Amino acid sequence: MKINKKYLLPAAIVTATILVIFFITSNPPQAKRGRISQGSQIVVETKTMAPQDYQVVIESFGTVKPRTQSSLVTQVSGQILYISPNFREGGTFKKGELLIKLDDRDYQAEVKIARAAVFSASQALAEEEARSKQALTDWNRLANGEQPTDLVLRKPQLEAAKASLMSAQAQLDVKEIALERSQIIAPFNGRLLTKNVDMGQVVSTNTELASIYATDYVEIRLPINNNDLSLMTLPEAYNAADIIGVVFNSSLVGNQQWQGEVIRSEAAIDNSSQQLYVVAQINEPFNVNDQQPMPIKIGQYLTANIEGNIIKKALVVPNNTIYQGSYVYVVEDGKLFRKDINILWQNNDEAIIDKGLNAGEELVITSLGQVSSGTKVGILGDTKPKDGKRGKQLKLSQAKKTEKGSKNVSQGAN
């Protein structure tokens, strides 16, 4: 019996197909998916919160003002005959230094006339005293023991002579004062701000010669944020022996710095800002040295760091751990939790937490986005296993890998 070859090939294909289908259905592929890891999803760095005594530094700002600024005016009239070399804008002078001298010849003449009047009044008084004594002598010789009257003893005439002398002496004092005022003397150690007159100019009484200010110290008016008032001791309430220090900074010429102190607080709240202002001073601010190549300037803008109170057992956190200004993250039992907080005080770098955070808690200092509470985390640097199973599984897998490697080596040798 002959088999037709044209039927042999299709039969072989059908048979092979059936065998392949049987093989596939008998040996299904096995997925190599493992169980979902129950370990940490993220790793964070934490800081254990510990109470500390913290010195609060209150930030403020202000402009430099002289402690004394006044207008230098004339009290007499005359022509300016002399001007000090220091009498120029920006010039410095010492207390008692002669700044301007007026033509004083008229005042000298008036002083001489007044002195002559004093001499005449003194002579008239001496003559009247002699007459009074002579009248008493004559009365005692002729009166037979009776008491003399004031007119007999010339007491009214004597008192009039004394009054004339006093008037003449007062007139002399006035003329001498006018002569003295023809010389403009510096009232304090200071500096000239503006100059209004010059050599040869004729000035009258009450002419403003210049604007000057004292250089012994300057004052800076500093606003205090209302929230910071409870964190500092105001000058009106502290012991006079205590000093509230202030560090002033300016970037006008490099990085300049001055040490100062708060000397008083203002008596009322500022109407425009509704804030309380304190006044600080810098002593000897115009000294120049290697650290301060340029003296302070009137009107210069300064930033100030004022010593506040020392907060006992404060919880201080970095600002980058605070989210939206209202909450932080902590780690408890390997899980991340969000905690709402209240900030007592804050600067550019750190903040003091008033409520919401407790000592001993693990504060997350790693920057995070929006993370849900309860998320499992690992702590950076914490290598301690959570339980013994993980260590046993790790040792078993390592042992299996070692055994498998040994078999592969022995097979290769054979």
Backbone torsions as a table, in degrees:
resi	resn	phi	psi	omega
1	MET	NA	124.6	-178.3
2	LYS	-97.7	135.2	176.8
3	ILE	-92.8	131.1	-179.6
4	ASN	-71.0	124.0	-176.3
5	LYS	-65.2	-23.6	-176.5
6	LYS	-72.8	-16.9	177.0
7	TYR	-95.9	-10.8	-175.3
8	LEU	-72.0	-43.7	-176.6
9	LEU	-66.2	-47.2	177.8
10	PRO	-61.7	-35.5	-179.7
11	ALA	-66.1	-38.3	178.9
12	ALA	-65.2	-39.4	-179.8
13	ILE	-65.3	-43.8	-179.5
14	VAL	-63.3	-41.6	179.6
15	THR	-63.0	-43.9	-180.0
16	ALA	-63.3	-39.6	179.6
17	THR	-63.4	-42.6	179.2
18	ILE	-63.0	-41.0	178.9
19	LEU	-63.8	-40.7	-179.7
20	VAL	-65.0	-43.8	179.9
21	ILE	-63.2	-40.4	178.9
22	PHE	-63.9	-41.0	-179.3
23	PHE	-64.6	-42.2	-177.8
24	ILE	-67.1	-44.5	-177.9
25	THR	-69.2	-27.9	179.6
26	SER	-79.6	-22.2	-177.7
27	ASN	-127.6	72.7	179.4
28	PRO	-66.0	147.3	179.0
29	PRO	-68.4	142.1	180.0
30	GLN	-104.0	123.2	179.2
31	ALA	-70.4	139.4	-179.2
32	LYS	-97.2	31.9	178.2
33	ARG	-79.4	135.1	178.1
34	GLY	-96.8	176.8	178.2
35	ARG	-72.9	153.0	179.9
36	ILE	-64.6	132.2	-178.0
37	SER	-65.3	133.3	177.5
38	GLN	-98.1	9.2	-177.7
39	GLY	-82.1	-166.5	-177.3
40	SER	-68.6	139.3	176.4
41	GLN	-89.2	-36.5	177.8
42	ILE	-133.7	159.0	178.8
43	VAL	-116.9	130.3	-177.3
44	VAL	-128.2	160.4	174.6
45	GLU	-103.8	138.5	-175.9
46	THR	-125.3	164.6	177.1
47	LYS	-135.0	125.8	178.8
48	THR	-75.1	123.9	-177.3
49	MET	-73.4	126.2	179.4
50	ALA	-132.1	131.5	179.3
51	PRO	-64.6	149.0	179.0
52	GLN	-151.5	156.6	172.9
53	ASP	-83.0	123.3	-171.1
54	TYR	-123.3	128.3	176.5
55	GLN	-84.7	113.4	179.1
56	VAL	-76.3	136.7	175.6
57	VAL	-119.6	118.2	-176.3
58	ILE	-94.6	128.3	-177.9
59	GLU	-93.5	140.1	177.6
60	SER	-153.1	-169.3	-177.5
61	PHE	-160.9	163.5	178.1
62	GLY	179.5	177.2	178.9
63	THR	-116.1	151.7	-175.7
64	VAL	-77.2	131.5	175.4
65	LYS	-131.1	144.7	176.7
66	PRO	-69.8	147.3	179.3
67	ARG	-70.7	-29.1	176.4
68	THR	-137.1	121.7	175.7
69	GLN	-132.2	128.2	-175.8
70	SER	-145.4	164.7	176.0
71	SER	-96.5	130.6	177.9
72	LEU	-88.2	114.1	-176.0
73	VAL	-122.9	159.3	177.1
74	THR	-87.9	145.5	175.3
75	GLN	-106.3	-5.0	174.9
76	VAL	-137.2	170.1	179.0
77	SER	-106.1	161.1	178.3
78	GLY	156.3	175.5	178.9
79	GLN	-92.0	138.6	179.7
80	ILE	-76.3	118.3	179.6
81	LEU	-104.3	-19.2	-176.9
82	TYR	-147.4	139.0	173.3
83	ILE	-131.9	130.8	-179.9
84	SER	-64.8	145.9	174.9
85	PRO	-59.6	-23.2	178.7
86	ASN	-84.0	-7.1	-179.6
87	PHE	-85.0	77.1	177.7
88	ARG	-152.8	159.2	-176.7
89	GLU	-61.3	124.1	-176.5
90	GLY	91.2	-8.8	-179.5
91	GLY	-72.1	148.0	178.8
92	THR	-108.5	151.2	-178.3
93	PHE	-146.3	163.0	-180.0
94	LYS	-104.8	156.1	177.1
95	LYS	-61.0	131.8	-179.4
96	GLY	89.4	-3.2	-179.3
97	GLU	-74.9	140.1	177.4
98	LEU	-76.5	119.2	-178.6
99	LEU	-99.7	-45.0	-178.0
100	ILE	-140.5	142.0	175.1
101	LYS	-125.7	128.0	178.5
102	LEU	-95.4	163.3	173.9
103	ASP	-63.7	115.8	-171.7
104	ASP	-112.1	14.2	-175.8
105	ARG	-65.1	-39.3	177.3
106	ASP	-62.8	-39.4	-178.7
107	TYR	-70.7	-34.2	176.4
108	GLN	-65.5	-40.3	178.4
109	ALA	-64.8	-40.9	179.6
110	GLU	-66.3	-32.6	176.8
111	VAL	-66.5	-40.6	179.1
112	LYS	-64.4	-40.9	178.0
113	ILE	-63.0	-41.6	180.0
114	ALA	-65.9	-37.2	178.0
115	ARG	-65.8	-40.5	177.4
116	ALA	-61.0	-39.8	177.8
117	ALA	-63.8	-35.6	177.6
118	VAL	-66.0	-42.1	178.8
119	PHE	-62.3	-43.1	179.2
120	SER	-63.4	-43.1	179.2
121	ALA	-66.0	-35.9	178.1
122	SER	-65.3	-41.1	178.4
123	GLN	-64.8	-41.8	-179.8
124	ALA	-65.1	-35.7	177.7
125	LEU	-67.3	-42.5	179.3
126	ALA	-62.5	-40.7	178.8
127	GLU	-64.7	-41.2	-178.7
128	GLU	-68.0	-35.4	176.3
129	GLU	-64.5	-39.4	178.1
130	ALA	-64.9	-40.6	178.5
131	ARG	-64.6	-39.6	-179.9
132	SER	-64.0	-42.3	178.9
133	LYS	-65.1	-40.8	179.5
134	GLN	-65.8	-36.9	178.6
135	ALA	-65.2	-37.9	178.1
136	LEU	-67.0	-39.0	179.0
137	THR	-63.6	-45.0	-179.9
138	ASP	-64.2	-39.5	180.0
139	TRP	-64.5	-43.2	-178.8
140	ASN	-64.9	-29.0	-178.7
141	ARG	-80.0	-28.7	-172.4
142	LEU	-116.7	-11.2	-168.9
143	ALA	-86.7	-7.7	178.9
144	ASN	57.5	42.4	173.7
145	GLY	86.8	-1.2	177.9
146	GLU	-77.4	153.2	-179.2
147	GLN	-81.9	135.0	-179.7
148	PRO	-79.4	153.1	175.2
149	THR	-87.3	169.3	179.8
150	ASP	-64.7	-34.4	179.7
151	LEU	-68.8	-35.5	177.8
152	VAL	-63.5	-41.6	-178.5
153	LEU	-84.1	0.6	176.7
154	ARG	61.7	33.9	178.7
155	LYS	-66.0	-40.6	176.3
156	PRO	-59.8	-41.3	178.6
157	GLN	-65.9	-35.7	178.7
158	LEU	-67.1	-42.9	179.4
159	GLU	-65.9	-36.5	177.7
160	ALA	-65.0	-37.4	178.3
161	ALA	-67.4	-38.7	177.1
162	LYS	-65.1	-40.6	178.8
163	ALA	-64.1	-39.2	178.4
164	SER	-63.3	-39.6	178.1
165	LEU	-66.3	-42.2	178.8
166	MET	-62.8	-40.0	178.6
167	SER	-64.7	-43.0	179.4
168	ALA	-64.3	-39.1	178.9
169	GLN	-66.3	-39.0	177.7
170	ALA	-64.5	-40.9	177.7
171	GLN	-62.9	-37.4	176.4
172	LEU	-64.6	-41.6	178.1
173	ASP	-60.6	-42.6	179.8
174	VAL	-61.7	-44.5	-179.0
175	LYS	-67.2	-37.0	178.0
176	GLU	-68.0	-37.2	176.9
177	ILE	-65.1	-41.5	177.9
178	ALA	-61.9	-40.9	176.9
179	LEU	-63.2	-41.1	178.9
180	GLU	-64.7	-37.0	-178.7
181	ARG	-73.5	-10.2	174.6
182	SER	-70.9	-10.0	174.2
183	GLN	-110.8	121.7	-178.9
184	ILE	-89.3	112.8	-175.9
185	ILE	-105.9	139.6	178.3
186	ALA	-64.2	126.0	-177.9
187	PRO	-79.4	-16.4	-179.4
188	PHE	-161.1	169.9	172.1
189	ASN	-67.6	122.4	-174.0
190	GLY	-159.0	-166.3	-177.1
191	ARG	-142.4	147.5	-177.4
192	LEU	-89.9	124.6	-178.3
193	LEU	-90.1	-51.7	177.3
194	THR	-136.6	147.0	-179.3
195	LYS	-117.3	130.3	-174.1
196	ASN	-114.8	-12.1	-177.0
197	VAL	-132.5	170.4	179.5
198	ASP	-150.1	178.2	-175.6
199	MET	-57.2	137.6	176.1
200	GLY	84.6	-10.7	-178.2
201	GLN	-74.5	139.8	176.1
202	VAL	-92.4	124.8	-178.2
203	VAL	-117.1	151.2	177.5
204	SER	-106.4	177.6	-179.7
205	THR	-62.6	138.5	178.9
206	ASN	69.1	22.1	172.6
207	THR	-76.0	132.1	178.6
208	GLU	-78.6	115.3	-178.0
209	LEU	-85.6	-40.3	-176.3
210	ALA	-166.6	167.7	172.0
211	SER	-111.4	125.8	-176.1
212	ILE	-128.5	160.8	175.6
213	TYR	-144.1	154.9	-178.5
214	ALA	-77.9	149.4	-176.5
215	THR	-116.4	9.4	-179.2
216	ASP	-71.5	-36.0	171.3
217	TYR	-161.3	161.5	178.3
218	VAL	-118.7	162.5	-179.6
219	GLU	-121.8	148.5	177.9
220	ILE	-130.9	125.8	179.6
221	ARG	-90.5	120.9	-170.8
222	LEU	-119.2	122.9	175.0
223	PRO	-77.7	142.3	178.7
224	ILE	-114.2	125.9	176.3
225	ASN	-59.8	139.1	-177.1
226	ASN	-57.9	-33.5	179.6
227	ASN	-70.6	-18.5	-177.6
228	ASP	-94.3	-6.9	-176.9
229	LEU	-61.4	-35.8	-179.3
230	SER	-76.3	-8.6	-176.3
231	LEU	-101.7	7.9	177.3
232	MET	-141.2	159.3	177.9
233	THR	-99.7	114.9	-177.4
234	LEU	-69.0	147.6	-177.4
235	PRO	-59.0	-27.1	-178.3
236	GLU	-75.5	-8.5	-175.2
237	ALA	-121.5	1.7	-174.9
238	TYR	-108.3	162.5	178.8
239	ASN	-63.6	137.9	-177.0
240	ALA	-62.3	-21.2	-179.7
241	ALA	-76.9	-20.7	179.3
242	ASP	-80.4	152.9	180.0
243	ILE	-129.4	128.7	174.8
244	ILE	-93.5	107.1	-176.6
245	GLY	-78.8	151.4	177.7
246	VAL	-137.3	136.6	173.6
247	VAL	-110.0	120.4	-180.0
248	PHE	-102.8	142.0	179.6
249	ASN	-132.2	148.3	176.6
250	SER	-148.5	144.4	177.5
251	SER	-110.6	21.1	-179.9
252	LEU	-61.9	-47.4	176.1
253	VAL	-131.0	95.4	-175.6
254	GLY	67.2	-150.6	177.2
255	ASN	-108.3	99.1	-179.6
256	GLN	-96.9	150.0	-178.0
257	GLN	-146.1	138.2	177.5
258	TRP	-132.7	147.6	174.8
259	GLN	-97.6	135.0	179.1
260	GLY	-142.8	-170.9	179.0
261	GLU	-151.4	150.3	177.4
262	VAL	-81.5	127.4	-175.5
263	ILE	-108.0	-23.6	-179.9
264	ARG	-166.1	164.6	171.2
265	SER	-115.6	151.7	-178.4
266	GLU	-72.7	158.0	-171.6
267	ALA	-80.2	-13.8	-175.6
268	ALA	-143.5	159.2	175.4
269	ILE	-73.0	137.2	178.5
270	ASP	-65.5	130.1	-175.2
271	ASN	-66.7	-37.9	-175.3
272	SER	-75.4	-42.3	-176.7
273	SER	-100.1	-12.6	-176.3
274	GLN	55.0	40.1	177.3
275	GLN	-128.1	156.5	175.0
276	LEU	-88.9	138.6	178.2
277	TYR	-109.2	141.0	169.3
278	VAL	-113.0	157.4	-177.5
279	VAL	-116.3	125.3	177.6
280	ALA	-112.8	158.2	179.0
281	GLN	-130.8	151.9	174.4
282	ILE	-119.6	120.2	179.4
283	ASN	-82.6	143.3	179.1
284	GLU	46.8	56.5	-174.3
285	PRO	-78.4	-10.4	-174.0
286	PHE	-100.4	7.6	176.0
287	ASN	-70.1	141.4	-179.9
288	VAL	-115.1	131.3	176.8
289	ASN	-147.9	-170.2	-178.0
290	ASP	-64.4	-36.1	-179.6
291	GLN	-78.9	-27.6	-179.9
292	GLN	-124.1	81.6	-177.7
293	PRO	-69.5	-17.0	-179.2
294	MET	-129.1	126.7	179.7
295	PRO	-68.5	161.9	179.0
296	ILE	-65.2	152.5	-178.6
297	LYS	-116.3	143.5	175.1
298	ILE	-65.6	132.2	-177.2
299	GLY	88.1	-0.8	-178.9
300	GLN	-71.1	138.3	179.7
301	TYR	-83.6	131.2	-179.8
302	LEU	-129.7	144.8	168.1
303	THR	-97.5	148.4	-173.7
304	ALA	-130.3	138.8	172.0
305	ASN	-116.0	109.7	-173.8
306	ILE	-98.9	135.3	177.0
307	GLU	-67.8	120.7	176.0
308	GLY	-99.0	-165.5	179.2
309	ASN	-73.6	161.6	173.6
310	ILE	-92.7	117.5	-179.9
311	ILE	-86.0	120.3	-179.3
312	LYS	-80.2	137.7	176.1
313	LYS	52.1	49.7	-179.5
314	ALA	-84.9	146.9	173.4
315	LEU	-102.5	111.1	-174.0
316	VAL	-108.6	130.1	-179.3
317	VAL	-127.9	150.7	173.7
318	PRO	-67.4	149.0	-178.5
319	ASN	-64.2	-29.7	-177.1
320	ASN	-73.7	-4.5	175.5
321	THR	-93.1	-5.0	-178.6
322	ILE	-99.8	129.4	-177.5
323	TYR	-110.2	127.5	178.9
324	GLN	55.7	23.1	176.4
325	GLY	67.5	14.2	-173.1
326	SER	-139.6	-13.2	-178.3
327	TYR	-151.4	162.2	177.2
328	VAL	-132.9	172.3	175.0
329	TYR	-113.2	140.3	174.6
330	VAL	-129.2	160.7	178.3
331	VAL	-111.6	126.5	176.2
332	GLU	-134.0	121.9	178.5
333	ASP	54.5	42.1	176.2
334	GLY	75.8	10.8	-179.6
335	LYS	-124.1	151.4	-178.3
336	LEU	-92.8	132.2	179.2
337	PHE	-131.9	141.1	177.2
338	ARG	-92.3	135.0	-179.3
339	LYS	-129.1	126.7	175.7
340	ASP	-74.6	140.8	-175.6
341	ILE	-131.4	164.3	171.7
342	ASN	-123.1	126.9	-175.6
343	ILE	-92.6	123.9	176.8
344	LEU	-80.6	-42.1	-177.0
345	TRP	-155.4	149.9	-176.6
346	GLN	-153.3	140.2	170.8
347	ASN	-120.9	-158.8	-176.1
348	ASN	-72.4	-19.4	-172.8
349	ASP	-114.0	-38.0	-172.7
350	GLU	-146.4	169.5	-176.3
351	ALA	-141.0	152.1	173.6
352	ILE	-99.9	125.5	-177.8
353	ILE	-91.0	126.9	-179.3
354	ASP	-89.5	-44.3	-178.7
355	LYS	-141.5	153.8	174.4
356	GLY	102.8	-15.4	-179.0
357	LEU	-130.7	139.8	-175.6
358	ASN	-119.3	155.5	176.9
359	ALA	-63.7	141.4	179.3
360	GLY	92.3	-13.6	179.5
361	GLU	-74.8	151.9	-179.1
362	GLU	-92.9	102.8	-179.6
363	LEU	-82.7	131.8	178.3
364	VAL	-79.4	120.7	179.5
365	ILE	-106.1	-1.0	173.5
366	THR	-79.7	136.0	-179.9
367	SER	-67.1	128.9	-179.0
368	LEU	-127.0	158.6	172.6
369	GLY	-93.4	-143.6	176.5
370	GLN	-80.6	105.8	-179.0
371	VAL	-119.8	135.8	-178.4
372	SER	-77.4	144.6	174.7
373	SER	-63.7	141.7	-178.8
374	GLY	96.6	-6.2	178.2
375	THR	-64.9	132.0	178.5
376	LYS	-74.2	135.8	-178.3
377	VAL	-136.6	160.1	171.4
378	GLY	-112.2	147.8	-179.2
379	ILE	-95.0	127.2	-178.9
380	LEU	-58.9	128.2	179.4
381	GLY	88.7	-5.5	178.7
382	ASP	-91.0	100.0	-177.7
383	THR	-97.4	1.0	-179.0
384	LYS	-71.0	125.5	-179.4
385	PRO	-66.9	145.6	-179.9
386	LYS	-68.2	-31.8	176.7
387	ASP	-151.9	178.8	-177.0
388	GLY	-82.4	-15.9	-175.8
389	LYS	-65.1	-42.9	-176.9
390	ARG	-62.3	-37.4	179.4
391	GLY	-67.7	-39.4	179.1
392	LYS	-66.1	-43.0	179.7
393	GLN	-62.4	-38.8	-179.9
394	LEU	-65.5	-41.5	179.0
395	LYS	-65.9	-39.0	-179.1
396	LEU	-65.9	-44.0	179.7
397	SER	-64.6	-38.1	178.5
398	GLN	-65.7	-36.6	179.8
399	ALA	-67.2	-41.0	179.0
400	LYS	-63.5	-42.2	179.2
401	LYS	-63.3	-37.3	179.7
402	THR	-67.6	-42.4	179.1
403	GLU	-64.5	-42.7	-179.8
404	LYS	-64.3	-38.8	178.7
405	GLY	-65.7	-36.1	179.3
406	SER	-66.1	-40.9	179.5
407	LYS	-64.6	-41.6	-179.3
408	ASN	-63.5	-35.5	178.4
409	VAL	-67.3	-42.2	-177.2
410	SER	-69.0	-36.5	178.3
411	GLN	-65.9	-39.8	179.5
412	GLY	-65.0	-33.3	179.9
413	ALA	-69.5	-36.2	178.0
414	ASN	-69.5	NA	NA
